Amino acid sequence: MWFDRVALGLATVLAASPACADSPRYHLGRSPTQAEIDAWNIDVRADGQGLPPGHGSVAEGRSIFAETCAACHGDKGRGGLADPLAGGFGTLSQPNPVRTVGSYWPYAPTLFDFIRRAMPFNAPESLDDNQVYAVSAYVLSLNGIVSDDAVLDGTSLPKIAMPNRNGFITQDPRPDIPVPLHK
């Protein structure tokens, strides 16, 4: 019966918890290595903590974007099969806002984080860190946030003041949980 399997699974989990230290141990699994932990620990916070070494230019990003992003996001990030990445300025208070990197996102490092972990859609995590910096630079340039000759890295990216940085308030003590002011 399925209930018996769930109960057995729950008992196994509880037996492995610190609260049940005196309970029998089943020696299932092993502790992860530091390399395994590092491979999973790839998030980048809004303040830039977690950004890896590397750098990328707008020019490099333009080429990578054309190859890996434009099919979904359209030429120059104006939209296609997927949402637009550029434009939308001044629309957030309208009934149908256009939420783009330039109009909506409050922190530039979160752009790096999203591209690194989720893009391209058909092959997430396939871009190396230099390519992610380059695509981030290109998308920010499409929105007029950085110049066409910009080169971004772990030091410069967190210093970028996004246009909607003050459009979010933080009601949560965790810095990575912004709450939008706009509905």
N, C-alpha and C positions, 0 to 999 in steps of 0.2 A: 504494500500500500504506500502511496506517495507520502503520507504523513509520517510513516516510520523512517523513510529516508531523510526527510527534513529534520526530524527529531535527532537522528543519528548525526547528521551534519552539524546541527546546532550544538550537540553535546561535544563533538570533536573540536569545534571552535572554542567553546567555553573551557574545555580541558587544556587548551593551549594558551589561554590568557594568563597574565600574571596573577590575577585573583585566585587562580586555581593552581598555584605553584606546588601544592602538596598532592595534587591529583596525579594519576599516572600519565606518563609522557609517551607519545606514540612515535616520536622521531620522524615525523613527516616533514619533508622539505629541508631547507638549509638557510642559513643567513646569507643575504646577498653580499656580493663583493662590492668594494667601493666603485669599481668600474661599472658595475650594473646599476648602482644607485645614480652615478653621474650620468649614465645614458638616459635615465628616466627624468632626471632633474634638469629640464631644459627651459623651464618657464622664466620669463623676463618680467619683472615688476614695472609698474608705471614710473618709478623713480630711476629705472635703468639697472637696478640690481639684477644680475644674472646675464647681462649682455656679454657675449663671448669676445675673444680677440678677433680682429679682422677689420676690414673696411671695404667700402664700395662707392663708386661714383655714379652720378646721374647718367653719364654717357654709357657706362657698363650696364646700368639698370634698364636703360631704354632698349638695348639689344636683348637682354634676358626677358623683359616684359613682352616684346614682340614675339618671342619664341614660345613662352610658357604661359602668358597671362591674357594677351589680347584676344585670343579665341573666345574667352568667356566674358572678359570685362570691356571688350571693344577697344578700338583704336584710341589711344590717349586716355584710357580709363573712363570713357563717357558712358559706359554701359553696353550691354549686349545680352547674352544668355544669363549673365550674373549681374549683380548690382553695379552701379557706377561707383568709381573710386574718387572721381574728381567732380568739382562743381557743387551745387546745392547751397551756396552761401546765401544767408538771409532767409532760408526757407523753414527753419526749425520751428518757428511759431505759427506757421501756416497749417491748414488742415491736412495737407499731404506733404510733409517735409521730405526733402531729399537728403538722406543721411549718408554722407560720404566721409572719407578720411579727413578732408579739409573742412567740412562743415560741422561734423559731429564729434569726431574722436578727440578726447581731451589730452592724451599723452602719446608722444611719438614712439617711445619704446614699445608700447603695446602693438603698434603696427608691425614692428620687427617680430615680436612674439607670435602674432597671428600668422604672418607669412611663413615663418620658420616651421610652425607646427601643423598648419592646415593647408598650405598652398604649395604647388598648384593642386587643384581639387582632385585631379586624377593621379597624383603622385605626391601626397604630402610628405614633408621632411626630405624631399629629394634635392633641394637646393642647399649648397654649402653656405657657411656663415658669410663669406664674402659676397656671394650672390644675393643673399637676403639683405645685407646692407645696401647693395646696389639697387635692388628693386624697391626697397624702402625709400632710398634717395630719389629715385625716379618718380614714385607715386607722390611724394611730398613736393617735388618740383612741379608736377602736373597741377597741384593745388596752389602754386605760388608761395609755398612755405619755405622752400630753400631755393637757392639760385641754380641755374643750369650747370654751373661748374662745381657744385658742392660734392664733397667726399665725406661720407659719414662713417663713424666708428663708435665704439662704446663710450667715448668721452663726449663726442659732439651730439649724438642722438638725444640723450636725456636733457640737453640744454635747449632744445627746440621748444619754443612756446607755441603750442597749437592754438588756432583761432578760438576754439570752443573750450579752452582749458578752464575758464571760469563758469562754464555752462553746467557744471556738475558740482554737487556738494557731497561731502563725505559725512554720512551719519554713522558710519561704522568705523571703529578704531583700526580696522585692517586697511592699509593704504591701497590695496588692489581691488576695493569694492566701491567704485564711484556710483553715486545715485544721480540720475539725470534730473535737471531742473525742468526740462522740456517734456511735455507729454506726447 
